[in-house]
Structures are given as structure tokens and as C-alpha cells.
Amino acid sequence: MSTLLEHREKLNLTQEELATKSGISVRTIQRIESGVKPKGYTLESLSKTLGISKEDLLKENKEPEKINKQLTKYINLSSIILLIVPFGSIIIPLIFMRWKKEINTVTKQIVSIQILWTLSFLIVTILVAFLSKWFSFSKEIIPLVMLTLIIINLYVVIRNTAEIEKNNKLYICLNFNIL
């Protein structure tokens, strides 16, 4: 819901009444209520007419995103398939997310975390393999590092699942989305 619509409805005004009181056309009010930002004279006139500041009129009302908690948890838990299928931690949640049409910021973040995790896993494993040859580490270091990385990923998945159950958000997340 737009800020203009919200304030107009609080004052029990129709679009036509607001247009008459503010000197703005009904069509302009309709455009602003559909998402166009008011500027200049329009912004000034509407803020005076509604008795609110220009900043309040420009604020965007973000409705909380609705997520299916159970489905989102399943999408997150499907990342555990990494234990069996390489790149499964990306592919399976992505397919599940698209198939069930549960595309929201949380599920995109889950897949983004797994993409970044998989790339990091590959880079760290290759780096350890090269370093073990240069510094003459034992060959057991590579499987040990891989096992440690898998355990860390399991922790991330399980911790995020618990947070989804509790607060409908991720505990461990990125500041950006890859998708």
C-alpha cells in the first residue's frame, strides 16, 4: 500500500476529494498511489493537504514478505544433499524453490549462501592440495579439510533451519543476493 493511499484513507478522502483539496489531478494521484514518486509542487501540495511532512510522503511502505515456513525449511535442508551429490547444495534447493514457486528473499538467500559456499569449498580444497605439496603436508590433510568444511556447512544449514522456525529469517546470511 502506498503512503499516499494510506494517509488518504486515514482522512476518509476519495481520490477526487483529495484532488480538489490539493489542486492536483486525479490521474496524478492515481499514479502516485501506484508507485510514482511525487516531486516539486505536487509533493508540496499533497504534504500540506494531508498534514504530513514531505519525507513521510516519500517513505515506501514495505509489506512484510509472506513465506511458507515449512517449505522454506525444506528448501534449506535440501542443501544437505551436498554430502551425496556435488553441486547438489545449489541445484536441489534451486529446483525445489522454482518448482514450489517459493521464491522470496529468504529462499534466494539460501541458494546464494550455497553458491558462495560451494565456490569457497572448491577454492579452499584446491588451495590446500597445492599447499600440501609445497609444504610436504601429509595426504590426509585434504580429506580432513573437506570434512571440516562439510561440517561447517551442515552447521550453517541446521542453524538457519532453527532460525527460520523461530523468526522466519536466516541466522547466517549474506549482505547481498547472488540470484
C-alpha positions as CSV (number, residue, x, y, z in Angstrom):
1,M,0.0,0.0,0.0
2,S,1.4,3.4,-0.9
3,T,2.0,6.1,1.7
4,L,-0.4,8.5,-0.1
5,L,-3.2,5.9,-0.2
6,E,-2.7,5.1,3.5
7,H,-2.9,8.8,4.6
8,R,-5.7,9.5,2.2
9,E,-7.7,6.6,3.6
10,K,-7.0,7.7,7.2
11,L,-8.6,11.1,6.4
12,N,-11.6,9.3,4.7
13,L,-10.9,11.1,1.4
14,T,-11.7,9.8,-2.1
15,Q,-9.1,10.5,-4.8
16,E,-11.5,13.1,-6.2
17,E,-11.8,14.9,-2.9
18,L,-8.0,14.9,-2.4
19,A,-7.6,16.2,-6.0
20,T,-10.0,19.1,-5.3
21,K,-8.4,20.0,-1.9
22,S,-4.8,19.8,-3.2
23,G,-5.2,21.2,-6.7
24,I,-3.6,18.0,-8.1
25,S,-5.3,16.0,-10.9
26,V,-7.0,12.7,-10.0
27,R,-4.8,11.0,-12.6
28,T,-1.6,12.3,-10.8
29,I,-2.9,11.0,-7.5
30,Q,-3.6,7.6,-9.1
31,R,-0.1,7.5,-10.5
32,I,1.4,8.3,-7.1
33,E,-0.7,5.7,-5.4
34,S,0.5,3.1,-7.9
35,G,4.1,3.8,-7.1
36,V,5.3,7.0,-8.9
37,K,7.2,9.4,-6.5
38,P,5.8,12.9,-6.3
39,K,8.1,15.8,-6.9
40,G,8.1,19.6,-6.6
41,Y,4.7,21.3,-6.5
42,T,2.8,18.0,-6.3
43,L,4.8,16.8,-3.3
44,E,4.5,20.2,-1.6
45,S,0.7,20.4,-2.2
46,L,0.0,16.9,-1.1
47,S,2.1,17.1,2.1
48,K,0.3,20.3,3.1
49,T,-3.2,18.9,2.2
50,L,-2.6,15.7,4.2
51,G,-0.8,17.5,7.0
52,I,2.3,15.3,6.8
53,S,6.0,16.0,6.0
54,K,7.4,15.6,2.6
55,E,9.7,12.9,3.9
56,D,6.8,10.9,5.3
57,L,5.0,11.1,2.0
58,L,8.1,9.8,0.1
59,K,8.6,6.8,2.5
60,E,7.9,3.5,1.0
61,N,5.6,1.2,2.9
62,K,7.1,-2.3,2.6
63,E,4.6,-5.0,3.4
64,P,6.3,-7.9,5.2
65,E,7.1,-10.7,2.8
66,K,5.0,-13.8,3.4
67,I,6.9,-17.0,3.4
68,N,5.8,-20.6,3.8
69,K,7.9,-21.5,6.9
70,Q,7.7,-25.3,6.4
71,L,8.6,-25.1,2.7
72,T,11.4,-22.7,3.3
73,K,12.9,-25.1,5.9
74,Y,12.7,-28.0,3.4
75,I,14.4,-25.8,0.8
76,N,17.2,-25.0,3.3
77,L,17.5,-28.6,4.5
78,S,17.7,-29.8,0.9
79,S,21.2,-28.2,0.8
80,I,22.4,-31.2,2.8
81,I,22.4,-33.2,-0.4
82,L,26.0,-31.8,-0.8
83,L,27.1,-34.9,1.2
84,I,26.0,-37.1,-1.7
85,V,25.8,-35.0,-4.9
86,P,28.5,-32.5,-5.8
87,F,26.8,-29.1,-6.5
88,G,23.6,-30.6,-5.1
89,S,23.5,-28.0,-2.4
90,I,22.8,-25.4,-5.1
91,I,20.8,-27.4,-7.7
92,I,18.4,-29.2,-5.4
93,P,17.2,-26.1,-3.4
94,L,17.0,-24.1,-6.6
95,I,14.9,-26.7,-8.4
96,F,12.7,-27.1,-5.2
97,M,12.3,-23.4,-4.9
98,R,11.2,-22.9,-8.5
99,W,9.0,-26.0,-8.6
100,K,7.1,-25.0,-5.5
101,K,7.1,-21.3,-6.5
102,E,8.5,-20.3,-3.1
103,I,10.8,-17.5,-4.5
104,N,11.4,-14.9,-1.8
105,T,14.3,-13.1,-0.2
106,V,14.9,-15.9,2.3
107,T,15.0,-18.7,-0.3
108,K,17.1,-16.6,-2.7
109,Q,19.5,-16.0,0.3
110,I,19.6,-19.8,1.0
111,V,20.7,-20.6,-2.6
112,S,23.1,-17.6,-2.6
113,I,24.8,-18.9,0.5
114,Q,25.1,-22.4,-1.0
115,I,26.6,-20.9,-4.3
116,L,29.1,-18.9,-2.3
117,W,29.8,-21.9,0.0
118,T,30.3,-24.3,-2.9
119,L,32.8,-21.9,-4.6
120,S,34.6,-21.4,-1.4
121,F,34.7,-25.2,-0.8
122,L,36.3,-25.8,-4.2
123,I,38.8,-22.9,-3.8
124,V,39.9,-23.9,-0.3
125,T,40.2,-27.6,-1.2
126,I,42.4,-26.8,-4.3
127,L,44.4,-24.4,-2.3
128,V,45.0,-26.9,0.5
129,A,46.0,-29.5,-2.2
130,F,48.6,-27.2,-3.6
131,L,49.9,-26.1,-0.3
132,S,50.2,-29.7,1.0
133,K,52.5,-30.4,-2.0
134,W,54.6,-27.3,-1.4
135,F,55.0,-27.7,2.3
136,S,55.0,-31.5,2.3
137,F,51.9,-32.0,4.5
138,S,50.5,-35.5,4.7
139,K,47.9,-36.5,2.2
140,E,45.3,-36.9,5.0
141,I,45.1,-33.1,5.3
142,I,42.9,-32.8,2.2
143,P,40.1,-35.1,3.4
144,L,40.3,-33.6,6.9
145,V,39.9,-30.1,5.4
146,M,37.0,-31.3,3.2
147,L,35.3,-33.0,6.2
148,T,35.7,-29.8,8.3
149,L,34.2,-27.7,5.6
150,I,31.2,-30.1,5.2
151,I,30.6,-30.0,9.0
152,I,30.7,-26.2,8.9
153,N,28.1,-26.2,6.0
154,L,25.9,-28.6,8.0
155,Y,26.1,-26.2,10.9
156,V,25.0,-23.3,8.7
157,V,22.1,-25.3,7.3
158,I,20.9,-26.6,10.7
159,R,21.3,-23.2,12.4
160,N,19.4,-21.4,9.6
161,T,16.6,-24.0,9.8
162,A,16.2,-23.4,13.5
163,E,16.1,-19.6,12.9
164,I,13.5,-20.0,10.1
165,E,11.4,-22.0,12.6
166,K,11.8,-19.3,15.3
167,N,11.8,-16.0,13.4
168,N,11.1,-16.6,9.7
169,K,14.5,-15.4,8.7
170,L,18.1,-16.7,8.4
171,Y,20.6,-16.5,11.2
172,I,23.6,-16.8,8.9
173,C,23.1,-14.7,5.8
174,L,24.9,-12.6,3.2
175,N,24.6,-8.8,2.8
176,F,23.9,-9.5,-0.9
177,N,22.0,-11.9,-3.1
178,I,23.6,-13.8,-6.0
179,L,20.2,-14.6,-7.5
